[in-house]
Amino acid sequence: MGTEPEYEPTAHHETGYVPESEVPVAVLFAEESETRRSRRPSREKQRRRRRRTIVMLVVLVFFAGVVFGLTLFLRDLLGMNEIKDYEGAGTGSVSFTVAEGDGPMVIGNKLEAADIVATSKEFVGTFQTESDGREIQPGSYEMKQQMSSSAALEALLGEQGAAVHYAAVARDLRQGEVFEILSTSTGIPLAEFEALAKNPQAFGLPAEAVSLEGYLHPGEYRFPLDQDATSIVTEMVNNTFTTLEDAGITDPAEQYRILTKASIIQAEAGEADYAKVAGAIQNRLREDNVETSGLIQSDATVTYGLNRKSYDLTPEEKADKSNPYNTYANPGLPVGPIGSPSTEAVEAAANPADVPFYYWVTVNLDTGQTEFSSTLAEHAKYVAEYQEWCATQKPGRCG
C-alpha cells in the first residue's frame, strides 16, 4: 500500500555521531591542531627537561672524577704506582759525591734525585738491613744510573763492602796538620806518625830531606781498618813520587827542588796563576837576575820557618838570616818544602810559564785576583792596592 519500509539503524548511527563527510572542514582542522598541541610538550617543559639532563651529566662526570681520583689516591697510598726499586747493577756512568756529614737519608735523597736508585726510602731500608754497621764515607764515587738499592749500597761502602778509615788531606797542609788528620781518622796515635817523620830516608826521600814535609800527597784516602802508620805514610809518599815522575821529574835531587818550588807556588797562588808564579820564581832563581839578586822573597816561606801561618812579618823577621826558610834574607830556594803541594802545583813547577815577571801579589783574597809586574815600582802600586783592600776587612783577615 505505499507504506515505507521500517528504519533499521546501523553501527554508524549511534547517538551523537555525525558522519565525517557532514562535519565542516574548519572544525576538523581545529580539532586536529588541538590534538597535536596536547601531544607536544611545552617549551617550558623542554627547558626543564634539558636542565635535568645537564645536571645529571654534571653529577655523573663529577662522580666519575671522584672515583678516579680516589682510585689514584688509594694506588699511591698502597704503593701500587711506585717503582720501589730498580733491578741489577744499572747502566751508564755517573759521578756521585757524598759530602762530609751526609747520612743515609740525605744520601738516599741525592741518589733518587740523580736517578741512581728508584726511591730514597728503599735505599735507606736497604742500608739498615745490609750495611752491618758500616758507614758510607765522604768522597766521589763512580756510580751507574737505575741501580738496585743493594748494588748502589755496595758501591758506596767501598771495595767488596769493606769498612775503611776515611781521611781527606787538603793541599797546602803542613806535615803536622796532615798527621793530625791521619790520627783522627784512623785512631792511630799521633806520636807514631811523628816518629816516622824523623827518618824520611826510610821512605826513599833524598839525604837533604829533614822530614816528610811536602811528600804527604794531598787527596782523599780510604785506609783499611788494619792498615798501620808505616803503610799509610808509604802510600802517601809513593803518590808524591808518582806525581813527580808523571811530570817528567825522575832525578831524586831535582824532585826535591821541584817539590820545594811547588810548595811555594801552592802557598802563594791560586790554581789559575800557578804557571805564572812558577815562571816568576824561575826568573828570580836565574843567575843573571839583578832585579831581586836571587831572592824569592816569599812571606809563606818565612812564616813556615817561624812555625806560624801568617803574611804579617816585621822588618826584623824578614832580615833574620838564621831562619833557613827566610827567602828575604837567603837567596835561592829554602831548605825544603813548606807544605803538601797538589798535582797541579807540581806540574806548574816542572813546566813554568815563560813570563817577564819577577813580582806578584794577590790584591783581593776573596776573589784571588793576582797582579804581576816586572819592576819593583810597578809592584809597589799593586801592594798599595792590596793594603787598601785589607783596610776594608775585619782584623786578622790579611794577617
Salt bridges, closest charged atoms under 4 A:
GLU32 OE2 - ARG36 NH2 2.57
GLU34 OE1 - ARG37 NH2 2.66
GLU44 OE1 - ARG47 NH2 2.64
GLU44 OE2 - ARG48 NH1 3.61
GLU44 OE2 - ARG51 NH2 3.86
ASP102 OD2 - LYS110 NZ 2.68
GLU177 OE1 - LYS309 NZ 3.18
GLU254 OE1 - ARG257 NE 3.61
GLU271 OE1 - ARG171 NH1 3.26
ASP288 OD2 - ARG286 NH2 2.83
GLU317 OE1 - ARG308 NH2 2.91
GLU344 OE1 - ARG171 NH2 3.33
ASP366 OD1 - ARG397 NH2 2.67
